[in-house]
């Protein structure tokens, strides 16, 4: 697989058609272009059995534009998929043929089971691992897929999309939901504790939940809510007018109309499946299509490390410095109590090391702030919001030393005092390694760190004593001080 490979995914859904252009760098998948048109292909299909005529014309116009854009960008790898509306309507095959004739896109009409599986693969591509059920809510259908580790199980598809239920003449959407979920009980039996929510309607619900909680980080991917949070937010949505919902940050006027229904559906799913947590995913079907084509989701590698390496590769002068730095600082942290988990902490430190030189090309007066912001909001997968905050603050301290961020900094609001102190220690370790070696990977080998009960020891290779300049010595003493140890150079 060549570096910088580009893959275009065209998603022809019941409510919208969308083009996402991905760049594949190693194991990382980066969205570099994203455009959609709300066509409403599935509007009214429940009564007529045919695609909405106006929606067909809107969709074809958008698809012709997508083809022209990809021609201009020189992107030849194009994957087009169509979901519920096209697969279920009698004129779906005619529509797919028109798409091929007018745009050149070979539309792959996928089954509901395949849609659910690919969406779950997308979730896993963005989170690394899962334990529960992935649910992808589209315009006409809901796909539910069990996930465990890096594997997706057998999906079921239910006609619970807002276009199917709200426009289908159901007197009681709640009764329709409960009946369908009862039929899908096998998906929930024995599942893990998490429900992974995918789809634009549930992303709007997440934005609503953030607004109600005054949540500091406006980032949907891996935003998590408890069952209590879900219930309170759903109840609030049920009491609001469409206009009121549309006025809230992150909730578009087009999503506001179906948001109360999507909220009620999510609340019923959480109750039925007895889930302990809902995690929202910005990755879904489109990422699953691209990821399965370019990368095997079960192959070794972590999405966070892959993302950090991809982001650093175009920004840092010495990409090889990060991995060497990660190995070099580990002795400092062997005696540290776990912050997130024994398995997670070394991985997070390794990611921070790969980002340690992010500010190299930024203005010296603003490196700490800019590098921190870029780390906090980068499209990484495989880390919680608290872990994002930890990484971002570590990068801040790598450039700013012991200087603290203001109290209203989003990253500081996402972790506790222990997390802040751990980020300071990591940032100062990165700062020391950069000063000693001048960020040259080979020079790190001239030094070694050791931690004893009372001391932090820096061993210097004979003949390299001149490399320990005052700035490096000062940073070493500062790091020892925040660890509560005595600094000693040998």
Secondary structure by P-SEA (a helix, b strand, c coil): cccbbbbbbbbbcccccbbbbbbbccccccccbbbbbbccccccccccccccaaaaaaaaaaaaaaaaaaaaacccbbbbbbccccccccaaaaaaaaaaaccccccccccaaaaaaaaaaaaaaacccccbbbbbbcccbbbbbbbccccccbbbbcccccccccccccccaaaaaaaaaaaacccccccccbbbbbcaaaaaaaaaaaaaacccccccccccccaaaaaaaaaaaaaccaaaaaaccccccccccaaaaaaaaaaaaaaaacccbbbbbcccaaaaaaaaacccccccccaaaaaaaaaacccccccaaaaaaaaaacccccccccccccccaaaaaaaaaaacccccccccccaaaaaaaaaaccccccccaaaaaaaaaaaaaacccccccccccaaaaaccaaaaaaaaaaaaaaaaaaaaccccccccccbbbbbccccbbbbbcccccccccaaaaaaaaaaaaaacbbbbcc
